[in-house]
Amino acid sequence: MNDVEKFIEERIMENKNLFNKDEKDFIRKHGNLIKKIYLLGFINSKECYKN
């Protein structure tokens, strides 16, 4: 697991109370998709605050 994957997994675990059982199952089954979406959101938020 690389640093980015570890960071994302830690953020999900820190906020696990935001997800119901079905959502947690979805996250486990689609981990790569979740990582990509998280990174897109992170990059977009950096660009928003840069302007």
PDBQT receptor file of N, H, CA, C and O in Angstrom, charges set to zero:
ATOM      1  N   MET A   1       0.849  -1.176   0.000  1.00  0.00    +0.000 N 
ATOM      2  CA  MET A   1       0.000   0.000   0.000  1.00  0.00    +0.000 C 
ATOM      3  C   MET A   1       0.896   1.240   0.000  1.00  0.00    +0.000 C 
ATOM      4  O   MET A   1       1.808   1.353   0.819  1.00  0.00    +0.000 OA
ATOM      5  N   ASN A   2       0.633   2.161  -0.914  1.00  0.00    +0.000 N 
ATOM      6  H   ASN A   2      -0.108   2.070  -1.579  1.00  0.00    +0.000 HD
ATOM      7  CA  ASN A   2       1.447   3.375  -0.966  1.00  0.00    +0.000 C 
ATOM      8  C   ASN A   2       0.890   4.433  -0.008  1.00  0.00    +0.000 C 
ATOM      9  O   ASN A   2      -0.160   4.240   0.604  1.00  0.00    +0.000 OA
ATOM     10  N   ASP A   3       1.602   5.540   0.108  1.00  0.00    +0.000 N 
ATOM     11  H   ASP A   3       2.455   5.697  -0.390  1.00  0.00    +0.000 HD
ATOM     12  CA  ASP A   3       1.221   6.591   1.055  1.00  0.00    +0.000 C 
ATOM     13  C   ASP A   3      -0.155   7.178   0.767  1.00  0.00    +0.000 C 
ATOM     14  O   ASP A   3      -0.914   7.462   1.694  1.00  0.00    +0.000 OA
ATOM     15  N   VAL A   4      -0.480   7.362  -0.503  1.00  0.00    +0.000 N 
ATOM     16  H   VAL A   4       0.137   7.131  -1.256  1.00  0.00    +0.000 HD
ATOM     17  CA  VAL A   4      -1.777   7.936  -0.878  1.00  0.00    +0.000 C 
ATOM     18  C   VAL A   4      -2.899   6.986  -0.470  1.00  0.00    +0.000 C 
ATOM     19  O   VAL A   4      -3.900   7.408   0.108  1.00  0.00    +0.000 OA
ATOM     20  N   GLU A   5      -2.726   5.709  -0.773  1.00  0.00    +0.000 N 
ATOM     21  H   GLU A   5      -1.912   5.366  -1.243  1.00  0.00    +0.000 HD
ATOM     22  CA  GLU A   5      -3.755   4.728  -0.410  1.00  0.00    +0.000 C 
ATOM     23  C   GLU A   5      -3.933   4.663   1.107  1.00  0.00    +0.000 C 
ATOM     24  O   GLU A   5      -5.057   4.572   1.600  1.00  0.00    +0.000 OA
ATOM     25  N   LYS A   6      -2.839   4.708   1.835  1.00  0.00    +0.000 N 
ATOM     26  H   LYS A   6      -1.925   4.782   1.435  1.00  0.00    +0.000 HD
ATOM     27  CA  LYS A   6      -2.902   4.681   3.296  1.00  0.00    +0.000 C 
ATOM     28  C   LYS A   6      -3.626   5.924   3.819  1.00  0.00    +0.000 C 
ATOM     29  O   LYS A   6      -4.453   5.826   4.726  1.00  0.00    +0.000 OA
ATOM     30  N   PHE A   7      -3.318   7.090   3.250  1.00  0.00    +0.000 N 
ATOM     31  H   PHE A   7      -2.646   7.170   2.514  1.00  0.00    +0.000 HD
ATOM     32  CA  PHE A   7      -3.959   8.341   3.656  1.00  0.00    +0.000 C 
ATOM     33  C   PHE A   7      -5.467   8.269   3.441  1.00  0.00    +0.000 C 
ATOM     34  O   PHE A   7      -6.240   8.630   4.328  1.00  0.00    +0.000 OA
ATOM     35  N   ILE A   8      -5.882   7.805   2.271  1.00  0.00    +0.000 N 
ATOM     36  H   ILE A   8      -5.253   7.511   1.551  1.00  0.00    +0.000 HD
ATOM     37  CA  ILE A   8      -7.315   7.712   1.952  1.00  0.00    +0.000 C 
ATOM     38  C   ILE A   8      -8.001   6.725   2.885  1.00  0.00    +0.000 C 
ATOM     39  O   ILE A   8      -9.085   7.006   3.396  1.00  0.00    +0.000 OA
ATOM     40  N   GLU A   9      -7.385   5.578   3.109  1.00  0.00    +0.000 N 
ATOM     41  H   GLU A   9      -6.504   5.350   2.694  1.00  0.00    +0.000 HD
ATOM     42  CA  GLU A   9      -7.973   4.580   4.005  1.00  0.00    +0.000 C 
ATOM     43  C   GLU A   9      -8.127   5.145   5.418  1.00  0.00    +0.000 C 
ATOM     44  O   GLU A   9      -9.132   4.888   6.081  1.00  0.00    +0.000 OA
ATOM     45  N   GLU A  10      -7.146   5.905   5.875  1.00  0.00    +0.000 N 
ATOM     46  H   GLU A  10      -6.330   6.113   5.336  1.00  0.00    +0.000 HD
ATOM     47  CA  GLU A  10      -7.232   6.520   7.203  1.00  0.00    +0.000 C 
ATOM     48  C   GLU A  10      -8.380   7.529   7.270  1.00  0.00    +0.000 C 
ATOM     49  O   GLU A  10      -9.092   7.589   8.272  1.00  0.00    +0.000 OA
ATOM     50  N   ARG A  11      -8.564   8.325   6.203  1.00  0.00    +0.000 N 
ATOM     51  H   ARG A  11      -7.985   8.276   5.389  1.00  0.00    +0.000 HD
ATOM     52  CA  ARG A  11      -9.665   9.296   6.191  1.00  0.00    +0.000 C 
ATOM     53  C   ARG A  11     -11.004   8.578   6.250  1.00  0.00    +0.000 C 
ATOM     54  O   ARG A  11     -11.911   9.020   6.955  1.00  0.00    +0.000 OA
ATOM     55  N   ILE A  12     -11.141   7.484   5.524  1.00  0.00    +0.000 N 
ATOM     56  H   ILE A  12     -10.404   7.124   4.951  1.00  0.00    +0.000 HD
ATOM     57  CA  ILE A  12     -12.395   6.724   5.526  1.00  0.00    +0.000 C 
ATOM     58  C   ILE A  12     -12.640   6.148   6.923  1.00  0.00    +0.000 C 
ATOM     59  O   ILE A  12     -13.752   6.223   7.444  1.00  0.00    +0.000 OA
ATOM     60  N   MET A  13     -11.600   5.577   7.521  1.00  0.00    +0.000 N 
ATOM     61  H   MET A  13     -10.696   5.516   7.097  1.00  0.00    +0.000 HD
ATOM     62  CA  MET A  13     -11.752   4.991   8.855  1.00  0.00    +0.000 C 
ATOM     63  C   MET A  13     -12.096   6.054   9.898  1.00  0.00    +0.000 C 
ATOM     64  O   MET A  13     -12.904   5.802  10.793  1.00  0.00    +0.000 OA
ATOM     65  N   GLU A  14     -11.494   7.232   9.792  1.00  0.00    +0.000 N 
ATOM     66  H   GLU A  14     -10.838   7.436   9.065  1.00  0.00    +0.000 HD
ATOM     67  CA  GLU A  14     -11.791   8.315  10.731  1.00  0.00    +0.000 C 
ATOM     68  C   GLU A  14     -13.238   8.780  10.625  1.00  0.00    +0.000 C 
ATOM     69  O   GLU A  14     -13.805   9.295  11.588  1.00  0.00    +0.000 OA
ATOM     70  N   ASN A  15     -13.828   8.594   9.451  1.00  0.00    +0.000 N 
ATOM     71  H   ASN A  15     -13.367   8.175   8.668  1.00  0.00    +0.000 HD
ATOM     72  CA  ASN A  15     -15.193   9.070   9.198  1.00  0.00    +0.000 C 
ATOM     73  C   ASN A  15     -16.177   7.932   8.985  1.00  0.00    +0.000 C 
ATOM     74  O   ASN A  15     -17.229   8.126   8.375  1.00  0.00    +0.000 OA
ATOM     75  N   LYS A  16     -15.844   6.744   9.485  1.00  0.00    +0.000 N 
ATOM     76  H   LYS A  16     -14.990   6.587   9.980  1.00  0.00    +0.000 HD
ATOM     77  CA  LYS A  16     -16.676   5.572   9.222  1.00  0.00    +0.000 C 
ATOM     78  C   LYS A  16     -18.105   5.717   9.753  1.00  0.00    +0.000 C 
ATOM     79  O   LYS A  16     -19.022   5.061   9.257  1.00  0.00    +0.000 OA
ATOM     80  N   ASN A  17     -18.294   6.570  10.755  1.00  0.00    +0.000 N 
ATOM     81  H   ASN A  17     -17.550   7.103  11.158  1.00  0.00    +0.000 HD
ATOM     82  CA  ASN A  17     -19.648   6.761  11.281  1.00  0.00    +0.000 C 
ATOM     83  C   ASN A  17     -20.559   7.494  10.294  1.00  0.00    +0.000 C 
ATOM     84  O   ASN A  17     -21.771   7.554  10.502  1.00  0.00    +0.000 OA
ATOM     85  N   LEU A  18     -19.995   8.046   9.232  1.00  0.00    +0.000 N 
ATOM     86  H   LEU A  18     -19.011   7.998   9.062  1.00  0.00    +0.000 HD
ATOM     87  CA  LEU A  18     -20.808   8.717   8.210  1.00  0.00    +0.000 C 
ATOM     88  C   LEU A  18     -21.462   7.735   7.244  1.00  0.00    +0.000 C 
ATOM     89  O   LEU A  18     -22.377   8.102   6.507  1.00  0.00    +0.000 OA
ATOM     90  N   PHE A  19     -20.993   6.479   7.247  1.00  0.00    +0.000 N 
ATOM     91  H   PHE A  19     -20.250   6.181   7.846  1.00  0.00    +0.000 HD
ATOM     92  CA  PHE A  19     -21.438   5.487   6.266  1.00  0.00    +0.000 C 
ATOM     93  C   PHE A  19     -22.291   4.403   6.929  1.00  0.00    +0.000 C 
ATOM     94  O   PHE A  19     -22.001   3.953   8.037  1.00  0.00    +0.000 OA
ATOM     95  N   ASN A  20     -23.339   4.001   6.229  1.00  0.00    +0.000 N 
ATOM     96  H   ASN A  20     -23.574   4.367   5.328  1.00  0.00    +0.000 HD
ATOM     97  CA  ASN A  20     -24.124   2.872   6.724  1.00  0.00    +0.000 C 
ATOM     98  C   ASN A  20     -23.475   1.568   6.246  1.00  0.00    +0.000 C 
ATOM     99  O   ASN A  20     -22.474   1.599   5.531  1.00  0.00    +0.000 OA
ATOM    100  N   LYS A  21     -24.038   0.434   6.638  1.00  0.00    +0.000 N 
ATOM    101  H   LYS A  21     -24.851   0.409   7.219  1.00  0.00    +0.000 HD
ATOM    102  CA  LYS A  21     -23.446  -0.867   6.313  1.00  0.00    +0.000 C 
ATOM    103  C   LYS A  21     -23.321  -1.077   4.800  1.00  0.00    +0.000 C 
ATOM    104  O   LYS A  21     -22.285  -1.539   4.324  1.00  0.00    +0.000 OA
ATOM    105  N   ASP A  22     -24.361  -0.743   4.051  1.00  0.00    +0.000 N 
ATOM    106  H   ASP A  22     -25.204  -0.367   4.438  1.00  0.00    +0.000 HD
ATOM    107  CA  ASP A  22     -24.319  -0.935   2.595  1.00  0.00    +0.000 C 
ATOM    108  C   ASP A  22     -23.222  -0.081   1.960  1.00  0.00    +0.000 C 
ATOM    109  O   ASP A  22     -22.522  -0.531   1.053  1.00  0.00    +0.000 OA
ATOM    110  N   GLU A  23     -23.081   1.144   2.442  1.00  0.00    +0.000 N 
ATOM    111  H   GLU A  23     -23.650   1.509   3.179  1.00  0.00    +0.000 HD
ATOM    112  CA  GLU A  23     -22.046   2.027   1.900  1.00  0.00    +0.000 C 
ATOM    113  C   GLU A  23     -20.650   1.509   2.243  1.00  0.00    +0.000 C 
ATOM    114  O   GLU A  23     -19.744   1.578   1.412  1.00  0.00    +0.000 OA
ATOM    115  N   LYS A  24     -20.472   0.998   3.446  1.00  0.00    +0.000 N 
ATOM    116  H   LYS A  24     -21.208   0.942   4.120  1.00  0.00    +0.000 HD
ATOM    117  CA  LYS A  24     -19.170   0.418   3.835  1.00  0.00    +0.000 C 
ATOM    118  C   LYS A  24     -18.844  -0.789   2.968  1.00  0.00    +0.000 C 
ATOM    119  O   LYS A  24     -17.699  -0.969   2.554  1.00  0.00    +0.000 OA
ATOM    120  N   ASP A  25     -19.855  -1.624   2.691  1.00  0.00    +0.000 N 
ATOM    121  H   ASP A  25     -20.786  -1.478   3.027  1.00  0.00    +0.000 HD
ATOM    122  CA  ASP A  25     -19.649  -2.772   1.801  1.00  0.00    +0.000 C 
ATOM    123  C   ASP A  25     -19.248  -2.305   0.400  1.00  0.00    +0.000 C 
ATOM    124  O   ASP A  25     -18.352  -2.877  -0.220  1.00  0.00    +0.000 OA
ATOM    125  N   PHE A  26     -19.918  -1.264  -0.089  1.00  0.00    +0.000 N 
ATOM    126  H   PHE A  26     -20.646  -0.799   0.415  1.00  0.00    +0.000 HD
ATOM    127  CA  PHE A  26     -19.594  -0.716  -1.409  1.00  0.00    +0.000 C 
ATOM    128  C   PHE A  26     -18.153  -0.217  -1.439  1.00  0.00    +0.000 C 
ATOM    129  O   PHE A  26     -17.425  -0.477  -2.397  1.00  0.00    +0.000 OA
ATOM    130  N   ILE A  27     -17.738   0.499  -0.392  1.00  0.00    +0.000 N 
ATOM    131  H   ILE A  27     -18.329   0.711   0.386  1.00  0.00    +0.000 HD
ATOM    132  CA  ILE A  27     -16.367   1.022  -0.313  1.00  0.00    +0.000 C 
ATOM    133  C   ILE A  27     -15.371  -0.125  -0.352  1.00  0.00    +0.000 C 
ATOM    134  O   ILE A  27     -14.361  -0.047  -1.051  1.00  0.00    +0.000 OA
ATOM    135  N   ARG A  28     -15.648  -1.195   0.398  1.00  0.00    +0.000 N 
ATOM    136  H   ARG A  28     -16.468  -1.258   0.967  1.00  0.00    +0.000 HD
ATOM    137  CA  ARG A  28     -14.732  -2.350   0.412  1.00  0.00    +0.000 C 
ATOM    138  C   ARG A  28     -14.645  -3.008  -0.967  1.00  0.00    +0.000 C 
ATOM    139  O   ARG A  28     -13.562  -3.387  -1.412  1.00  0.00    +0.000 OA
ATOM    140  N   LYS A  29     -15.785  -3.141  -1.635  1.00  0.00    +0.000 N 
ATOM    141  H   LYS A  29     -16.665  -2.834  -1.274  1.00  0.00    +0.000 HD
ATOM    142  CA  LYS A  29     -15.824  -3.821  -2.931  1.00  0.00    +0.000 C 
ATOM    143  C   LYS A  29     -15.252  -2.972  -4.057  1.00  0.00    +0.000 C 
ATOM    144  O   LYS A  29     -14.774  -3.515  -5.053  1.00  0.00    +0.000 OA
ATOM    145  N   HIS A  30     -15.290  -1.642  -3.916  1.00  0.00    +0.000 N 
ATOM    146  H   HIS A  30     -15.678  -1.202  -3.106  1.00  0.00    +0.000 HD
ATOM    147  CA  HIS A  30     -14.874  -0.739  -4.989  1.00  0.00    +0.000 C 
ATOM    148  C   HIS A  30     -13.781   0.219  -4.516  1.00  0.00    +0.000 C 
ATOM    149  O   HIS A  30     -13.825   1.415  -4.802  1.00  0.00    +0.000 OA
ATOM    150  N   GLY A  31     -12.814  -0.313  -3.798  1.00  0.00    +0.000 N 
ATOM    151  H   GLY A  31     -12.778  -1.285  -3.566  1.00  0.00    +0.000 HD
ATOM    152  CA  GLY A  31     -11.757   0.502  -3.210  1.00  0.00    +0.000 C 
ATOM    153  C   GLY A  31     -11.011   1.359  -4.212  1.00  0.00    +0.000 C 
ATOM    154  O   GLY A  31     -10.734   2.527  -3.940  1.00  0.00    +0.000 OA
ATOM    155  N   ASN A  32     -10.681   0.802  -5.364  1.00  0.00    +0.000 N 
ATOM    156  H   ASN A  32     -10.906  -0.147  -5.585  1.00  0.00    +0.000 HD
ATOM    157  CA  ASN A  32      -9.932   1.577  -6.368  1.00  0.00    +0.000 C 
ATOM    158  C   ASN A  32     -10.751   2.753  -6.886  1.00  0.00    +0.000 C 
ATOM    159  O   ASN A  32     -10.215   3.843  -7.090  1.00  0.00    +0.000 OA
ATOM    160  N   LEU A  33     -12.033   2.542  -7.099  1.00  0.00    +0.000 N 
ATOM    161  H   LEU A  33     -12.468   1.657  -6.934  1.00  0.00    +0.000 HD
ATOM    162  CA  LEU A  33     -12.916   3.626  -7.546  1.00  0.00    +0.000 C 
ATOM    163  C   LEU A  33     -12.998   4.716  -6.480  1.00  0.00    +0.000 C 
ATOM    164  O   LEU A  33     -12.920   5.903  -6.798  1.00  0.00    +0.000 OA
ATOM    165  N   ILE A  34     -13.154   4.323  -5.230  1.00  0.00    +0.000 N 
ATOM    166  H   ILE A  34     -13.218   3.359  -4.972  1.00  0.00    +0.000 HD
ATOM    167  CA  ILE A  34     -13.239   5.284  -4.129  1.00  0.00    +0.000 C 
ATOM    168  C   ILE A  34     -11.970   6.126  -4.064  1.00  0.00    +0.000 C 
ATOM    169  O   ILE A  34     -12.046   7.339  -3.865  1.00  0.00    +0.000 OA
ATOM    170  N   LYS A  35     -10.811   5.504  -4.228  1.00  0.00    +0.000 N 
ATOM    171  H   LYS A  35     -10.750   4.519  -4.390  1.00  0.00    +0.000 HD
ATOM    172  CA  LYS A  35      -9.539   6.229  -4.193  1.00  0.00    +0.000 C 
ATOM    173  C   LYS A  35      -9.464   7.266  -5.304  1.00  0.00    +0.000 C 
ATOM    174  O   LYS A  35      -9.012   8.389  -5.084  1.00  0.00    +0.000 OA
ATOM    175  N   LYS A  36      -9.907   6.888  -6.493  1.00  0.00    +0.000 N 
ATOM    176  H   LYS A  36     -10.275   5.976  -6.672  1.00  0.00    +0.000 HD
ATOM    177  CA  LYS A  36      -9.883   7.823  -7.618  1.00  0.00    +0.000 C 
ATOM    178  C   LYS A  36     -10.809   9.006  -7.373  1.00  0.00    +0.000 C 
ATOM    179  O   LYS A  36     -10.442  10.151  -7.636  1.00  0.00    +0.000 OA
ATOM    180  N   ILE A  37     -12.000   8.734  -6.875  1.00  0.00    +0.000 N 
ATOM    181  H   ILE A  37     -12.298   7.804  -6.662  1.00  0.00    +0.000 HD
ATOM    182  CA  ILE A  37     -12.959   9.810  -6.599  1.00  0.00    +0.000 C 
ATOM    183  C   ILE A  37     -12.423  10.731  -5.512  1.00  0.00    +0.000 C 
ATOM    184  O   ILE A  37     -12.541  11.953  -5.612  1.00  0.00    +0.000 OA
ATOM    185  N   TYR A  38     -11.840  10.150  -4.482  1.00  0.00    +0.000 N 
ATOM    186  H   TYR A  38     -11.745   9.158  -4.401  1.00  0.00    +0.000 HD
ATOM    187  CA  TYR A  38     -11.272  10.953  -3.401  1.00  0.00    +0.000 C 
ATOM    188  C   TYR A  38     -10.168  11.866  -3.939  1.00  0.00    +0.000 C 
ATOM    189  O   TYR A  38     -10.119  13.051  -3.612  1.00  0.00    +0.000 OA
ATOM    190  N   LEU A  39      -9.282  11.303  -4.768  1.00  0.00    +0.000 N 
ATOM    191  H   LEU A  39      -9.321  10.340  -5.034  1.00  0.00    +0.000 HD
ATOM    192  CA  LEU A  39      -8.192  12.104  -5.331  1.00  0.00    +0.000 C 
ATOM    193  C   LEU A  39      -8.718  13.223  -6.215  1.00  0.00    +0.000 C 
ATOM    194  O   LEU A  39      -8.196  14.337  -6.173  1.00  0.00    +0.000 OA
ATOM    195  N   LEU A  40      -9.738  12.947  -7.011  1.00  0.00    +0.000 N 
ATOM    196  H   LEU A  40     -10.161  12.042  -7.045  1.00  0.00    +0.000 HD
ATOM    197  CA  LEU A  40     -10.324  13.994  -7.849  1.00  0.00    +0.000 C 
ATOM    198  C   LEU A  40     -10.884  15.126  -6.993  1.00  0.00    +0.000 C 
ATOM    199  O   LEU A  40     -10.682  16.301  -7.300  1.00  0.00    +0.000 OA
ATOM    200  N   GLY A  41     -11.581  14.773  -5.929  1.00  0.00    +0.000 N 
ATOM    201  H   GLY A  41     -11.745  13.819  -5.680  1.00  0.00    +0.000 HD
ATOM    202  CA  GLY A  41     -12.120  15.783  -5.029  1.00  0.00    +0.000 C 
ATOM    203  C   GLY A  41     -11.022  16.592  -4.368  1.00  0.00    +0.000 C 
ATOM    204  O   GLY A  41     -11.142  17.808  -4.221  1.00  0.00    +0.000 OA
ATOM    205  N   PHE A  42      -9.957  15.925  -3.970  1.00  0.00    +0.000 N 
ATOM    206  H   PHE A  42      -9.859  14.937  -4.090  1.00  0.00    +0.000 HD
ATOM    207  CA  PHE A  42      -8.829  16.597  -3.330  1.00  0.00    +0.000 C 
ATOM    208  C   PHE A  42      -8.165  17.577  -4.296  1.00  0.00    +0.000 C 
ATOM    209  O   PHE A  42      -7.892  18.722  -3.935  1.00  0.00    +0.000 OA
ATOM    210  N   ILE A  43      -7.912  17.133  -5.505  1.00  0.00    +0.000 N 
ATOM    211  H   ILE A  43      -8.135  16.203  -5.799  1.00  0.00    +0.000 HD
ATOM    212  CA  ILE A  43      -7.274  17.988  -6.511  1.00  0.00    +0.000 C 
ATOM    213  C   ILE A  43      -8.167  19.177  -6.841  1.00  0.00    +0.000 C 
ATOM    214  O   ILE A  43      -7.691  20.309  -6.926  1.00  0.00    +0.000 OA
ATOM    215  N   ASN A  44      -9.458  18.924  -7.026  1.00  0.00    +0.000 N 
ATOM    216  H   ASN A  44      -9.844  18.004  -6.957  1.00  0.00    +0.000 HD
ATOM    217  CA  ASN A  44     -10.385  20.016  -7.337  1.00  0.00    +0.000 C 
ATOM    218  C   ASN A  44     -10.476  21.024  -6.202  1.00  0.00    +0.000 C 
ATOM    219  O   ASN A  44     -10.549  22.227  -6.448  1.00  0.00    +0.000 OA
ATOM    220  N   SER A  45     -10.471  20.548  -4.958  1.00  0.00    +0.000 N 
ATOM    221  H   SER A  45     -10.412  19.570  -4.758  1.00  0.00    +0.000 HD
ATOM    222  CA  SER A  45     -10.560  21.479  -3.830  1.00  0.00    +0.000 C 
ATOM    223  C   SER A  45      -9.299  22.325  -3.721  1.00  0.00    +0.000 C 
ATOM    224  O   SER A  45      -9.374  23.502  -3.369  1.00  0.00    +0.000 OA
ATOM    225  N   LYS A  46      -8.152  21.744  -4.017  1.00  0.00    +0.000 N 
ATOM    226  H   LYS A  46      -8.092  20.788  -4.303  1.00  0.00    +0.000 HD
ATOM    227  CA  LYS A  46      -6.902  22.536  -4.004  1.00  0.00    +0.000 C 
ATOM    228  C   LYS A  46      -6.969  23.631  -5.040  1.00  0.00    +0.000 C 
ATOM    229  O   LYS A  46      -6.560  24.762  -4.777  1.00  0.00    +0.000 OA
ATOM    230  N   GLU A  47      -7.482  23.310  -6.225  1.00  0.00    +0.000 N 
ATOM    231  H   GLU A  47      -7.815  22.391  -6.439  1.00  0.00    +0.000 HD
ATOM    232  CA  GLU A  47      -7.570  24.306  -7.292  1.00  0.00    +0.000 C 
ATOM    233  C   GLU A  47      -8.574  25.405  -6.942  1.00  0.00    +0.000 C 
ATOM    234  O   GLU A  47      -8.354  26.566  -7.288  1.00  0.00    +0.000 OA
ATOM    235  N   CYS A  48      -9.658  25.064  -6.271  1.00  0.00    +0.000 N 
ATOM    236  H   CYS A  48      -9.836  24.121  -5.991  1.00  0.00    +0.000 HD
ATOM    237  CA  CYS A  48     -10.653  26.068  -5.872  1.00  0.00    +0.000 C 
ATOM    238  C   CYS A  48     -10.049  27.055  -4.883  1.00  0.00    +0.000 C 
ATOM    239  O   CYS A  48     -10.265  28.261  -5.002  1.00  0.00    +0.000 OA
ATOM    240  N   TYR A  49      -9.298  26.560  -3.914  1.00  0.00    +0.000 N 
ATOM    241  H   TYR A  49      -9.123  25.580  -3.817  1.00  0.00    +0.000 HD
ATOM    242  CA  TYR A  49      -8.739  27.431  -2.898  1.00  0.00    +0.000 C 
ATOM    243  C   TYR A  49      -7.526  28.208  -3.400  1.00  0.00    +0.000 C 
ATOM    244  O   TYR A  49      -7.156  29.234  -2.830  1.00  0.00    +0.000 OA
ATOM    245  N   LYS A  50      -6.913  27.709  -4.472  1.00  0.00    +0.000 N 
ATOM    246  H   LYS A  50      -7.214  26.875  -4.935  1.00  0.00    +0.000 HD
ATOM    247  CA  LYS A  50      -5.765  28.405  -5.058  1.00  0.00    +0.000 C 
ATOM    248  C   LYS A  50      -6.191  29.715  -5.711  1.00  0.00    +0.000 C 
ATOM    249  O   LYS A  50      -5.444  30.693  -5.710  1.00  0.00    +0.000 OA
ATOM    250  N   ASN A  51      -7.396  29.723  -6.268  1.00  0.00    +0.000 N 
ATOM    251  H   ASN A  51      -8.003  28.928  -6.269  1.00  0.00    +0.000 HD
ATOM    252  CA  ASN A  51      -7.893  30.918  -6.986  1.00  0.00    +0.000 C 
ATOM    253  C   ASN A  51      -8.433  31.954  -6.079  1.00  0.00    +0.000 C 
ATOM    254  O   ASN A  51      -8.882  33.004  -6.539  1.00  0.00    +0.000 OA
TER     255      ASN A  51
